[in-house]
């Protein structure tokens, strides 16, 4: 049943990452309508996204540790209930501060419960094609711009932003709670021989605390931070940047959706590539393309150019995302993966927090997004440089077997 039910876990995980991340990223579509209806500044509304990522990052470490102890089902079920509550409450916010707390803190904490626990759980269900399995879980985020974003735009076009956000919250409850009940922990060697036997047999002896002190953890975390700092701004402000270039609202959303579709393809493509040539070289190549794509936004203004760049940029930023989970598992093993990958995801969330805030601040200061894209290009090159520093962990050879008594 192992690999068979593993496919159920992957399918449920794809749905959960799609709905949860799509709900949080839908603020990119809500940005202009909320500002027009309330008079709140673009920087102020964008700050809610920054708070989202900060809250998600801090919560991800805790959620990951809880999933190592209690399993991903309990964690994702709690997150599902909290996410719907945050969206419903944010739809009724009467001040910018209330909105920032409800959409930023509550939604951010809730979304942190999905990615790291689901990636750790899915990786344990597969020995072969593990990179592809976690890539598919991550691919849920790529599906979100194709599904959640147009759904939100349709709701906004027919109702007001408050009704649209309320419907998104109720829909999140309806989809995520049943999906969370499908999540099961993978069979483990520990169940047969106990935790000590598992530790001895899998070759990984570091605890989570010890792993946090290694240069390999620091390098992976810093790379993920810089990677997300490089692409979060261009992604979050993609719709409003396209509208500012004279592109219609629905067409601008289609640019964002195409980037998401390309991200979905990138996750699968780079996942398959990583299974064949390794996660590290695949990551370095993807990060380089991502940096070039972020910088290229300075030169686009018409719809055709936006579409072309969305394909390249989407493949790159989408494709690299699941590779960090593979690196964490390869370096530190499955027993502490939820906690360690939660910490790496926390660093990534801090990077994601920079882009929305920086984009809103730079737009309000300079009247455009040029400096955002230049800065994203530079940070993206920094991610490439850090990724090139990855080194394998030195593992002590196992002790020789004890001699049989005479």
Order of alpha helices (4+ residues) and beta strands (2+ residues): alpha-alpha-alpha-alpha-alpha-alpha-alpha-alpha-alpha-alpha-alpha-alpha-alpha-alpha-alpha-alpha-alpha-alpha-alpha
